[in-house]
């Protein structure tokens, strides 16, 4: 029963939209009779865009909270309820998220890169970055990288 009512309402809305579109196109063609054919093509394209914009405005009005719920079809009420429910879910999930301070990711990346550069410099030179401690340069480089990798566990 409700589906039949929806179909009748949808058919009347389509008929009304077609009638208004043909009335507008008739008015536009009579006023544009003296324009060139290029101008006529541009007006017909804009008429099509206007027609689509009107239907989208109707959809947006039906889905917004200012729409009168008594005039909505049952299908529109369901869509409206789904939209409100999904909006609530998104808002709740955003509230529950944690974020790191702005300095966290740059420090994490810097530690990983500094440790890598430290190890590469030692392998290439054999005595630098700190001369005299020899293989402990590797331990220092890997230690710096380890701190960077440990920071990745707390990254949100």
N, C-alpha and C positions, 0 to 999 in steps of 0.2 A: 504494500500500500504506500509506504513512504517512498519507495523507489519510483513508483509511478508519479507521485507528486513531484519528486526531484526531476524526473524526465520532462514533465509538463513545464516546470519552472525553467529548466535549461532550454527547452525549445522556444519558450516565449522570450527568454533573454536573447537567444540567437536571432530570432526574428526581429526583435526591437533593434538590436545592434545592426542588422543588415539594412533595415529601413532607415536608420539614422545615417549609416554610411552612404547609402544611395542618395539620400536627400542632400547630404553634404557634398557628394561628388557632383550631383546635378547643379548645385549652387556654385560650386567651384568652376565647373566647365562653362557655365554661362558667363561668369565674371571674367574668365580667362580666355574668352573666345578670340580676343585680338592679339594674344601672345603667340610667340613662335612655337614650333613643335618641341624644341628642347625644353622650353619653360613648362610646357604641358607634361612632359615626361617627369620633370622634377616635382611638379605638384602632385602627380599621381603616386610617386614614390613616397612623398611626405604624408599623403593621405593614408597609405598602408601603414606607415609607422605610427600615425596618430591612432589608427584603429587598434593596433596592438597595444599601444600605451594605455588606452582606455580600459581594455580588458584586464591588463595587469594591475591597474589602479583598483579595479573592482576586487581582484583577488587579494591585494594587499589590504584593502579596507575590510574585507571579510575576515582576514587573519589577525588584524590588529585588535587591541583591546577596546578601542572606541566603537567597534562594530556592535550593532544591536543584536544581541543573541536571540531575541525572539524572531527576527526575520531570517535567521540563518537556517539552511537546510540541515538535516541530521549529519550529512557527510561533512559539511563545513564545520559543524560543531565538533566532530571528531578530529578534524584536522587542526582546529584551534586548540583543542585539549592536548593533542600530541605535541604541538609546537610549544605550549606552555610547559609541558612535562620535560621536554628535551632542554628547554632553556634552564629550568631548575637544575637538571642534572649537570649541565655544563657549569653553571655557577657554583654548585657544590664541589665539583671536581677542581675548579680553579682555587676555591678557598682552601682545599686540602693539600695543595702542592707546596713543596718547600723549594726555596731557591738559595743558591750560594751568593755570598757577597761578590761584588764586581771584580775584586782583585783575585779571586780564587783561580779561575781558568788561566789568566795570564801568568800567575806564579807557577802553576802546574806545568804549563808549556815551557816556561823559562827554565825550570829545574830539569826537565827532560832534555832540553837542548843543551844547556850548560854541561850536564853530565856527559852527553854524547860528545860534545866538542872536547871536553877534558880528556876523555879516553882516546879520541882520535889524535889529539895533539901529542899525547904520550907515545902512542904507537908510531907516529911519524918521526918524532924527534928522539925518543929513547931516554931523555932525561927531563924534559919540560912537562908540564907547567911549573912544578916545584922541583928544582934540581936537588939531587942528593938523597931523596927518599925512594928513588927507583920505583919498584913495583907497587908501592903504596899509592902512587898516582892512580893506578887502576882501581884500587879499593875506594879512593876518594871519588873518582868519576862514577863508579857503579853505585856508591852510596848516595850521591846526589840524584842519580836517576831513580834509585829505589824510593827516595822520598817523593819524587814526582809520581811514580807509579802508585804509591800508597795513597796519595791525594786523590787519585782517580776513584778510589772506593767510596769516597764521601762526596763525590760530584753528583749534583742533582740536575 
